[in-house]
Amino acid sequence: MTDELTYSIDEACKALKVSKPTLYEEINAGRLRSYLVGRRRLISAKAAREWIAARERETAALDR
């Protein structure tokens, strides 16, 4: 991930290495926070890092 403050949907997909349907699924499920600016949906770098950390915690719990 870069030093960007926010990511567009396409940028977030690239940074998080997930498909657009997966990204929207995570947003709709409330697991990845996003916000609207006009008609554009954006994801903060902080929200992206929190999402990664949560996925890591889930994976660690499954590995036990």
Secondary structure, DSSP 8 states (H G I E B T S, - for coil): --S-SEEEHHHHHHHHT--HHHHHHHHHTTSS--EEETTEEEEEHHHHHHHHHHHHHHHHHHT-
